[in-house]
Amino acid sequence: MDTLKDVIISSTRTNQLLKNTPITVQVVNREDIDEGTAASPANIRELLTELSGTQMQQTSATSGNVAIRLQGLDGRYIQLLKDGFPLYGGLSGSLSILQIPPLDLRQVEVIKGAGSALYGGDAIAGIINLISRTPDTALHLDLVANQTQRGGTDLGGFYAQRWGRMGFTVMASASRQDPYDVNKDGFTDLPRVRQGTIAPTLFWYPDDSTIIRIGVNVSIDRRNGGDISAVKHGTDSLHSFLQRNSSDRDYYQLSLTRKGAGTSCSP
């Protein structure tokens, strides 16, 4: 019988503040977001495509669902955050990227590498943090309209303003895509899509160091793909392949941020 030799494991623990720990953070700034919004007003897919080490994997050839991959790992190992909070309660699947309009984003931060100790098992590959725009005394109003040659229409708007101790932002977006068979093989390359999102947020500033934010994000997404005839006219004995995706999401956020002398917290 073989005997297992001794195994010696050693480690070194050094106290260090998290903010001083060296990590690589890729940032998509507002200028890049504007460029991505012009190309794809309905979702953040274009914003993330340009980042190194980031791939978009199409999970369905007919309904167009997309999952994001970091460092070669599957999308279920990536934590999607909005202002530091898990987006959709951490239940973000292959429809999530396609349901987030970029109109209300100030910047996007991507941290590659395991963040499980801080964000749970969904952050093994990395973290994508979507940071929202906040209101100031100047009125901000952005409107976007987009029409494609293949039956796609996008409409969206963002409004933000602050009055004294109160502030308000609202983002609204609506998109539609008619089914389209690019290569004429009888199946949808672009699915039938009906999508809408509205996200109002109220800000209260009790003093110069405190921000209380209450936000709601409501989105719907309907996707039909498969046999082009079944999508357009319904299924029959000859055209029976039809894939349907239906998603309704309500996301609520309540946060308090108080800044001290060189410190800040968001419980």
FITORFI-694678 format. One record per residue: residue in three letters; x, y, z of N, C-alpha, C, CB in turn. Coordinates in steps of 0.05 Angstrom, whole numbers, plus 5000, padded with zeros to 4 digits. Glycine has a CB too. Layout:
residues N
ALAXYZXYZXYZXYZ...
//
This chain:
residues 267
MET501749765000500050005000501850255000498150005025ASP501250444982502850684980502150875003502350834954THR504151015013503751205035504151485024505751145058LEU502251655030502351935021504452085037499652075024LYS506252215023508352365036507252625049510552435016ASP508852735067507952975081507553205061509953055102VAL505453355064504853595048504953835066502053575034ILE506754025060507054265076505954495061510154305083ILE504054645075502854885063503555115081499754855061SER504655325069505355565084504255815071508455595087SER503656015086502556265076503456495093499456245075THR503256735081504056975095501657165094506557105083ARG500957275117498757465119499757745126496557375139THR499157945109500058215114497558395115502058305093ASN497358555136495058735138495358965118494858855167GLN493259015103493459225082490559315077494759125056LEU490259585074487659695067486859615039487660005070LEU484259565036483359475009483859684988480359415011LYS483559944995483960154976486860174966483160424987ASN488760054982491560064974492459804960493260104999THR490559614956491159364943491259414913489159144950PRO493459344899493659404870491759224854496559354861ILE489959344839488159204822487959354795485359154835THR487259214774487059344748484059404743488159164726VAL483459654738480759744733480659874706479759934755GLN479059764688478659894662476160064664478359684639VAL476360314654474160504656473260584628475060754672VAL470660574624469360684600468160954608467160494588ASN469361174598468461444606466061534590470661644604ARG465161774597462661874585462961914554461862134598GLU465361994545465762024517465461764502468562144511ASP466561554512466261284500463361184502468161084513ILE461961254523459161174526457461314505458161244554ASP458061574499456561714478456961584451457462004477GLU459361484446459861354420458361084419462861304417GLY458460934442456960684442453960724441457660534467THR452960944452450060994451449261054423449361234469ALA450861194408450261254380450061004363452261444368ALA451760804369451760554354449560364364454560414357SER449060364390447160174401445660314425448459914411PRO443560464420442160604441440560424460440260814429ALA440060184452438260004467439659854489436959814449ASN442359814487443659644507446659714508443359344501ILE448059594527450859664532452759464518451459664562ARG451759314499453459124486455859254472451858964465GLU455459474458457559604443459659724462456459814425LEU458859804486460759924505462859724514459260044529LEU461959474518463759274530465359124508462159084546THR464459144483465858994462468759094458464259024436GLU469159354463471859474457473859414478471559764454LEU473059304501474959264523476659014518473559234550SER479259024523480958794520480258574540483958874522GLY480358334531479758104548476858064553481058144574THR475158214539472258194542471058094516470958464550GLN469457874517468157764493465157754497469357494486MET463757794475460857754475460257494462459457994460GLN458957314476458257054466455257034461459156824486GLN454556984436451756954429450756684438451256994399THR448856674456447856424468445556314453447056474496SER444456454434442256354417442556464389439456414429ALA442656294369442956384342440456514330443756154324THR438156454342435656554331434456784346433656324329SER434756784373433557004389435557214397432356884414GLY438157174390440057394394441057434422438957634383ASN440457254441441357294468444457294469440257074486VAL445557454487448457494489449257474518449257764477ALA451457334523452757324549455557444547452857034560ILE456457564568459157684568461057494582459157964582ARG463557484571465657314582468057494589466457084562LEU469157444612471657574621473857374625471157744647GLN476157424613478457244615477756954608479557264643GLY475956924589475256654580473256514597477656494578LEU472356624620470456484637467656554629470956554666ASP465756374636462956404629461656644643461456154635GLY459456734631458056974642456956934670455857044625ARG456456684678455356644705457456694727454256354708TYR459956734719462056794739462657094739464556634732ILE460957254728461457544727459257684742461557654697GLN459957854761458057994777457458264764459058044806LEU454958314758454058564745452858744767451958504723LEU454158984770453359164791452259424779455759224810LYS450459554794449559824787449960004812446459824779ASP451860184809452660364831453560204856450360544839GLY454859984851455959814873454059614884456759994894PHE451559604874449659404883449259194862446959544890PRO448758934869448258724849445858794832447958454863LEU446158814807443958874789442058634786444958954761TYR439458684787437458474786437758274808437558334759GLY438758364831439058194854441057974850436458064861GLY442958014831444957814826444057604806445857674851LEU441557614797440557414778440657524750437557324785SER443157564740443557674714444357454695445657904714GLY442857404674443357194655444057314628441057004652SER443557164607444457244580442657464568444357004561LEU440457534581438857754572439658024585435857704578SER441258014607441758254622443158474606443458184646ILE445258394591446758594576444958734555449058454562LEU442958584545441258694524438958854536440158464507GLN438658874562436459014575437359264589435058834594ILE439859344586440959584601441659794581443459504618PRO439960004578440660234561442960394573438260414556PRO444660514557446960664567446460954572449260634549LEU443961054568443461334569443961464596440561384561ASP443561324618443861444645446561374658441561354662LEU448461274642450961194654453061414652452060944640ARG454561454674456761644675459361514667457061774702GLN459761274676462061114668461560824675464661224682VAL463260654664463060364669465860274678462160204643GLU465960124700468460024711468459724709468860124741VAL470659614699470959324695473459244711471259244665ILE473059064730475258954746475458654740474758994777LYS477758584729478158304721479558154743479758284695GLY478857904747480057744768478057694790482457884779ALA478657494807476757404827476157624847477957164842GLY473657674851472657864872470757734890471458114860SER470957464893468957314908468957384938469557014906ALA471257464949471357534977469557774984474257594985LEU469157954965467558194969464758174957468958434959TYR464458034935461958034920460657764917462458154894GLY461757554928460457294927461457124903457557324925GLY460356884901461256684881460756764852459956434886ASP459056964847458657054820460857224809456057204818ALA462857294825464957484817467657334814465257704837ILE467557084806470056944802471657054779469456644798ALA470357114757471757224733472257514735470157154708GLY470457664748470857954749468258094756471958054724ILE468358364755466158534763465758744742466558654791ILE463258804735462559024717460759204733461258924691ASN461659444739460159634755459259864738461959744779LEU456559894736455360114720454760344738452760014705ILE455960574733455660804751453861014738458460934757SER451761084752449661254741450461554742447061224756ARG449261704724449561994725447962114747448762114697THR448962324760447562454782446762744773449262464807PRO444762854785443863114777445563344788440963164785ASP445663564775446763814786444964044779449663864774THR445764284786443964514782443264574753445164754796ALA445064494735444464534707442664314696447164544690LEU440764384679438964184668440364024646436364324656HIS440063764647441163584627438863434614443163384639LEU438763454588436663314572437963194547434363504565ASP437862934546438962794522436762634509441362604531LEU436562654483434662504467436062344445432462684455VAL435262104441436461934421434261804404438361714434ALA434661814377432861674359434661534338430861874345ASN433961284333435661124315433860944298437660944331GLN434460924272432960754253434960604236430960924236THR434660344234436460184218435060104192437359934233GLN436760004173435659914147434359644149437859914126ARG434659504172433559234175431359224195435759044182GLY429859444197427359434213427759484242426059184209GLY429959614251430359674279429859964285433159594287THR428460014308427860294316428460314346424860364310ASP429860534353430560584381429860874387433560534386LEU428560914410427961174421428761184450424961254417GLY429961404459430861414487431261704495433361254491GLY431161744522431562004533432561994561429062174531PHE434062204569435062224597434762514606438062134599TYR433662544630433262814642434462814670430262894642ALA435863034677436963054704437063354712439762924705GLN436463404737436663674748436463674778434463864736ARG437763864791437663894820436564164828440463844832TRP434864164848433764414859434364414890430664434854GLY436364564898436964584926437664314938434664694941ARG436064214957436563964970435363724956435463974998MET434063764934432763544919433863524891429763574919GLY433963284881434763244853433263014841437763184852PHE433163004815431562804802432762734775428562894798THR432762474768433662384742431562174733436462254743VAL431262164707429461954695430661874668426562054693MET430661614663431561514637429361334626434261354640ALA428661374601426661204588427661124561423961364585SER427060874553428060764528426060564517430860624532ALA425660564491423960374478425260294451421060494472SER425160034446426459924422424659714409429259804428ARG424759694383423459474369425159394345420659574359GLN424959134339426359024317424558824303429058884325ASP424158864277422558674261424358424254421458804236PRO423158194253424757954246425957984218422957694247TYR428457894216429957934191431757694186431558194191ASP431557584162433257364154435357464134431457134141VAL437757504144439857624128440857444106442257714145ASN441457194112442557004093440556834078444556824107LYS437956894082435756754068435756454071435956824038ASP436356364096436256074101433655984115438555994119GLY431756174118429156114130429056144160428455834123PHE431256244173431256274201432156564208433156074215THR431256664231431756944238434656984246429957024260ASP435957174233438557264242438257504261440357354218LEU436057654257435257864276432457784286435358144263PRO432057744312429457654322427457884323429757534349ARG424957824327422958024333423258114362420057914327VAL423658374366424258474393422358704399427158564395ARG421258694424419758914435420858964463416658864435GLN421959194467423459244492422859524502426459214487GLY422659554529422259814541423459824569419259874542THR424460064577425560104603424960384612428660054603ILE424360414638424060674651425360664678420960754653ALA426860874685428460864710428461144722431360764705PRO426561214739426661464754428161434780423761564760THR429561644788431161644813430861914827434161584807LEU430361904853430062144869432462174888427362134885PHE433662404889435962464906435162664927438362574889TRP436062614952435562804974438262864987433462694994TYR438863114991441363195003440863335030442963384984PRO440663185052440063305078442163515086439863095100ASP444663455080446863645085448963605063448163605113ASP451163755064453163745043454763485042455063975046SER454463315063456063075064454362825060457463055090THR451762855057449962625057448262625032448162615082ILE447962385019446262354996444462105001447962314970ILE441962144999440061925000438761894973437861965022ARG438861654962437861604935435861374935440261534916ILE433561424922431561214918430961194888428861294934GLY431360954878431060914849429460664842433760894836VAL428160664819426660444809427360404780423560494812ASN427760154772428260084744426359864735431260004740VAL424659924716422659734706423259684677419759834710SER423559424670424259364642422659114633427259314639ILE421959114608420658884595422158814570417658944589ASP422158564563423558474539422158234527426558404544ARG421358254502420058034488421657974462417058104481ARG422557724460424157644436422957384425427057604444ASN422457384399421557154384423457104361418657194374GLY424556854360426356784339425856494330429256814347GLY427056424308426756144297426056154268424556004312ASP424155994260423255984232421956254226421255754227ILE422956384205422056654198419056664193423556764174SER417956454181415056444176413556404201414456214156ALA414556244220413156204246413156464262414455984261VAL415356614261415556864276413557064265418356974275LYS413357084238411657284226408657204226412557334198HIS408056954221405356874216404256664236405056764188GLY405956564254405156354272406056084262402156364275THR406055894280406955624274404855464259407755464299ASP405755274242404055084229405554824226403055194201SER404554634211405754374208408454384194403954174194LEU408854574177411354604162413354794175410754704134HIS412354974191414055174204413355174234413655464191SER414655004248413954964276416155054296413454664281PHE418455134286420655204305420355504312423355154293LEU419755554338419455824348420655844376416455914347GLN422456024380423656064406422856334417426756044405ARG421656324441420656564454422056624480417656554458ASN422956874484424056964509422457194520427057034506SER421557174544419957384556421157454584416957304559SER421757704588423057784613421758044624426057824610ASP420858044649419858284663421558314688416758254669ARG422758544691424558584714423858854728427458574706ASP423658844754423359084771425659094790420559084786TYR427159314789429559334805429359594822432159344787TYR429659564848429359784867431959834881427059734887GLN432560084887435160144900434660374920437260234879LEU435660324945435660524966438460534977433560464988SER439660764976442460794986442761055002444460784962LEU444561045021445361275036448461295035444461255066THR449361525026452261565024452961815041453161604994ARG454861775059455761985076458762005075454761955105LYS459762235069462562285066463662425090463162455040GLY465862315100467262435123469862555114467662235145ALA471662595133474262705127475962495114475562815153GLY475862475088477562285073476362005072480162275085THR473861965082472661705081469761735071472661575110SER468761515061465961505051464961225055465761595022CYS462361205059461060935061458360945049460860855091SER457460705040454760685028453460425039455060674996PRO452260435062450960195073448460145059450460225103
//
